[in-house]
């Protein structure tokens, strides 16, 4: 399903991605993104509550970098000799090929950003982070690293039918991100449309939104959901860069094009159960 977005300076067709275990290449960039689901297990590292022997995944040959997410606008730049574990923040930015950026969610929106220059970002976008400007701050950080035309994709998150919101806070979000974020639940209660809020923030920052996963984490049993069941477990969004700009390298064999999103059928996973100091 493709819907048209024409608000603001960016006009693009947004592809509604199926809920799947596929990997996607973000447009004309060397950047890949993958969103895990419940069947992949809890993706949190032990330092923030995950199991020591959990089946966490990471692309082969890369170290998984993660944050202690705080629902703010802090952006952490991953460069040089990265040896920090669990820095506080809500977005990661890098141009390195040897790391995989990881964001953990159970209703908030996981946002992957990429540019043709190979600058990439992973963003944890809840309503508080959006209000604090996490998208804008991340885009500015990417631009400072040489990113020009930035594109994005949004993973599974809670949708308005399940996201009852206080009227006062909803008015505040609407003042910041536009009336398109105002919705109602299935029981006609005031609700926040989180996908619309993310899309608005991306559009205001000049980011072309290519695709989004259309399934609601709270409605579906396919994902962990704090809102539905108080889950402490988290699915992950993984974002990383291909090692080759010319064509598709071996790790992306078996692809087909859907508009500006490439679905990659091969999973280059290795277990990251023992992630080490550079996780």
C-alpha positions as CSV (number, residue, x, y, z in Angstrom):
1,X,0.0,0.0,0.0
2,X,1.3,3.4,-1.0
3,X,0.0,6.7,0.4
4,X,0.9,10.2,-0.7
5,X,2.5,12.7,1.7
6,X,2.6,16.3,0.4
7,X,2.9,18.4,3.6
8,X,5.7,20.8,3.9
9,X,8.8,20.9,1.6
10,X,9.0,17.2,1.0
11,X,6.6,15.3,-1.2
12,X,7.0,11.5,-1.4
13,X,5.1,8.3,-1.7
14,X,5.2,6.4,1.6
15,X,5.2,2.6,1.3
16,X,3.3,0.7,4.0
17,X,5.7,-2.1,4.6
18,X,4.3,-5.5,5.7
19,X,5.2,-6.8,9.1
20,X,8.0,-9.2,8.3
21,X,11.5,-10.2,9.2
22,X,12.9,-8.6,6.1
23,X,15.9,-6.2,5.8
24,X,15.4,-3.0,3.8
25,X,17.9,-0.8,2.0
26,X,16.9,2.8,2.3
27,X,16.6,4.3,-1.2
28,X,19.8,5.3,-3.0
29,X,21.9,4.9,0.1
30,X,24.3,2.1,1.3
31,X,22.3,1.8,4.5
32,X,20.2,-1.2,5.6
33,X,17.5,-1.4,8.3
34,X,15.8,-4.3,10.1
35,X,13.1,-4.3,12.7
36,X,12.8,-7.4,14.9
37,X,9.6,-8.9,16.3
38,X,8.5,-10.9,19.3
39,X,9.6,-14.2,17.7
40,X,13.2,-12.9,17.7
41,X,13.1,-12.6,21.5
42,X,14.0,-9.8,23.8
43,X,16.8,-7.8,22.2
44,X,17.9,-5.9,25.3
45,X,21.5,-6.5,26.4
46,X,22.1,-7.7,29.9
47,X,23.1,-4.3,31.1
48,X,19.6,-3.1,30.7
49,X,17.7,-6.2,31.7
50,X,18.1,-8.6,28.9
51,X,19.1,-12.3,29.4
52,X,22.7,-13.1,29.5
53,X,22.2,-15.9,26.9
54,X,19.6,-14.0,24.9
55,X,19.4,-14.5,21.1
56,X,20.2,-11.0,20.2
57,X,21.1,-10.4,16.6
58,X,23.7,-8.3,14.8
59,X,24.9,-8.2,11.2
60,X,28.1,-10.3,10.7
61,X,31.4,-8.4,11.2
62,X,29.8,-5.5,13.1
63,X,29.6,-4.4,16.8
64,X,26.2,-3.5,18.1
65,X,26.0,0.0,19.6
66,X,23.1,0.8,21.9
67,X,21.9,3.5,24.3
68,X,20.2,3.9,27.6
69,X,17.2,5.6,26.2
70,X,15.6,8.5,28.2
71,X,12.8,9.9,26.0
72,X,14.8,13.0,25.2
73,X,16.6,14.6,22.3
74,X,20.2,13.5,23.0
75,X,22.2,12.4,20.0
76,X,25.3,10.3,20.3
77,X,27.9,10.4,17.5
78,X,29.7,7.0,17.0
79,X,33.1,7.7,15.6
80,X,36.8,7.1,16.4
81,X,37.6,4.3,18.9
82,X,34.1,3.6,20.3
83,X,34.4,1.7,23.5
84,X,31.4,3.0,25.5
85,X,28.5,0.9,26.6
86,X,25.0,2.3,27.3
87,X,25.5,6.0,27.0
88,X,22.3,8.0,27.7
89,X,20.6,9.3,24.6
90,X,17.8,8.7,22.1
91,X,19.6,8.7,18.8
92,X,22.8,7.3,17.3
93,X,24.6,8.7,14.3
94,X,27.6,7.3,12.5
95,X,29.4,7.0,9.1
96,X,31.3,3.8,10.1
97,X,30.9,0.5,8.4
98,X,31.9,-1.7,11.3
99,X,29.1,-0.9,13.7
100,X,25.4,-1.6,13.8
101,X,23.2,1.0,15.5
102,X,20.5,-0.5,17.8
103,X,17.3,1.1,19.2
104,X,15.0,-0.8,21.6
105,X,11.2,-0.2,21.6
106,X,7.9,-1.6,22.7
107,X,5.5,1.0,21.3
108,X,7.6,4.1,20.6
109,X,8.6,4.6,17.0
110,X,12.0,3.3,15.8
111,X,13.2,5.6,13.0
112,X,16.0,4.7,10.5
113,X,17.7,7.6,8.7
114,X,20.2,7.5,5.8
115,X,21.9,9.6,3.2
116,X,23.7,8.8,-0.1
117,X,27.0,9.8,1.5
118,X,26.7,6.9,4.0
119,X,25.7,8.8,7.1
120,X,23.2,6.9,9.1
121,X,21.1,7.2,12.2
122,X,18.8,5.3,14.5
123,X,16.2,7.2,16.5
124,X,14.0,6.3,19.4
125,X,11.0,8.5,18.9
126,X,8.3,8.6,21.6
127,X,6.0,11.6,22.0
128,X,8.3,13.2,24.6
129,X,11.3,12.9,22.4
130,X,9.4,14.3,19.4
131,X,8.4,17.3,21.5
132,X,12.0,17.7,22.6
133,X,13.2,17.7,19.0
134,X,15.0,14.4,18.7
135,X,14.3,14.2,15.0
136,X,15.5,17.7,14.3
137,X,18.6,17.3,16.4
138,X,19.5,14.0,14.7
139,X,19.1,15.5,11.2
140,X,21.3,18.4,12.2
141,X,24.0,16.0,13.5
142,X,23.8,14.0,10.2
143,X,24.2,17.2,8.2
144,X,27.2,18.2,10.2
145,X,28.8,14.9,9.1
146,X,28.2,15.6,5.4
147,X,24.7,14.2,4.9
148,X,22.7,15.9,2.1
149,X,19.4,14.4,1.0
150,X,18.3,12.4,4.0
151,X,15.6,9.6,3.7
152,X,13.9,7.7,6.4
153,X,11.8,4.7,7.3
154,X,9.7,4.1,10.4
155,X,9.3,0.7,12.1
156,X,6.4,-0.8,14.0
157,X,4.9,1.4,16.8
158,X,1.7,2.0,18.6
159,X,-1.1,3.4,16.4
160,X,-3.9,5.8,17.5
161,X,-6.6,3.2,17.8
162,X,-4.7,1.9,20.9
163,X,-3.0,5.1,22.1
164,X,-5.4,7.0,24.4
165,X,-3.9,10.4,25.3
166,X,-4.8,13.2,27.6
167,X,-6.5,16.1,25.9
168,X,-4.1,18.7,27.4
169,X,-1.0,16.8,26.2
170,X,-2.6,16.1,22.9
171,X,-3.2,19.8,22.3
172,X,0.5,20.5,23.1
173,X,1.7,17.9,20.6
174,X,-0.7,19.3,18.0
175,X,0.7,22.8,18.5
176,X,4.2,21.5,17.9
177,X,3.5,18.9,15.1
178,X,0.2,19.9,13.6
179,X,-3.4,18.9,13.8
180,X,-2.8,15.7,11.8
181,X,-1.5,14.0,15.0
182,X,-5.0,14.3,16.7
183,X,-7.0,11.1,16.4
184,X,-9.4,8.8,18.4
185,X,-9.1,5.3,19.8
186,X,-11.5,2.5,18.9
187,X,-13.6,3.6,21.8
188,X,-13.7,7.2,20.5
189,X,-11.4,8.5,23.2
190,X,-8.7,11.2,22.4
191,X,-5.6,9.6,20.9
192,X,-2.2,10.5,19.5
193,X,-1.4,9.4,16.0
194,X,2.3,8.6,16.7
195,X,3.1,7.6,13.0
196,X,1.7,10.9,11.9
197,X,3.7,12.8,14.5
198,X,6.9,11.2,13.4
199,X,6.0,11.9,9.7
200,X,5.4,15.5,10.6
201,X,8.7,15.9,12.4
202,X,10.6,14.3,9.5
203,X,8.8,16.4,6.9
204,X,9.6,19.6,8.9
205,X,13.3,18.5,9.0
206,X,13.4,18.0,5.2
207,X,13.6,14.2,5.4
208,X,11.9,12.1,2.7
209,X,9.9,9.4,4.5
210,X,10.1,6.3,2.2
211,X,8.3,3.7,4.2
212,X,6.7,2.7,7.4
213,X,5.6,-0.6,9.0
214,X,1.8,-0.4,9.1
215,X,1.1,-2.8,12.0
216,X,0.3,-1.5,15.5
217,X,2.5,-2.9,18.2
218,X,-0.4,-2.8,20.7
219,X,-3.0,-4.4,18.5
220,X,-0.7,-7.2,17.2
221,X,0.6,-10.1,19.1
222,X,3.6,-10.1,16.9
223,X,5.4,-7.4,19.0
224,X,6.2,-6.6,22.6
225,X,4.0,-3.8,23.8
226,X,4.2,-1.9,27.0
227,X,0.8,-0.4,26.5
228,X,-1.0,-3.7,25.8
229,X,0.7,-5.9,28.4
230,X,3.2,-3.9,30.3
231,X,6.1,-5.7,28.5
232,X,9.6,-5.0,29.8
233,X,11.0,-6.9,26.8
234,X,12.0,-4.9,23.7
235,X,12.2,-5.5,20.0
236,X,15.1,-3.8,18.2
237,X,15.7,-1.7,15.2
238,X,19.1,-2.4,13.6
239,X,20.7,0.1,11.2
240,X,24.0,-0.4,9.5
241,X,26.0,0.4,6.3
242,X,26.9,-1.9,3.5
243,X,30.6,-2.3,3.0
244,X,30.4,-1.7,-0.7
245,X,28.8,1.3,-2.6
246,X,29.1,-0.2,-6.1
247,X,26.1,-2.4,-6.6
248,X,24.8,-4.8,-4.0
249,X,27.5,-6.8,-2.1
250,X,27.1,-10.5,-1.2
251,X,25.3,-9.8,2.0
252,X,22.4,-8.3,0.1
253,X,22.0,-11.1,-2.4
254,X,18.4,-11.9,-3.4
255,X,16.7,-8.5,-3.4
256,X,13.8,-6.9,-5.2
257,X,12.9,-3.3,-5.6
258,X,9.7,-1.7,-4.2
259,X,9.8,1.9,-5.3
260,X,12.8,3.4,-3.3
261,X,13.0,0.6,-0.7
262,X,14.9,-2.6,-1.4
263,X,13.8,-5.7,0.4
264,X,16.8,-8.0,1.2
265,X,15.9,-11.7,1.6
266,X,19.2,-12.9,3.0
267,X,19.8,-12.3,6.7
268,X,23.6,-11.8,7.5
269,X,23.1,-12.5,11.2
270,X,25.4,-13.6,13.9
271,X,24.5,-14.0,17.5
272,X,25.4,-11.1,19.7
273,X,24.7,-13.0,23.0
274,X,28.2,-12.0,24.1
275,X,28.5,-8.5,22.8
276,X,31.7,-7.3,24.5
277,X,32.9,-3.9,25.3
278,X,32.0,-2.4,22.0
279,X,28.4,-3.6,21.9
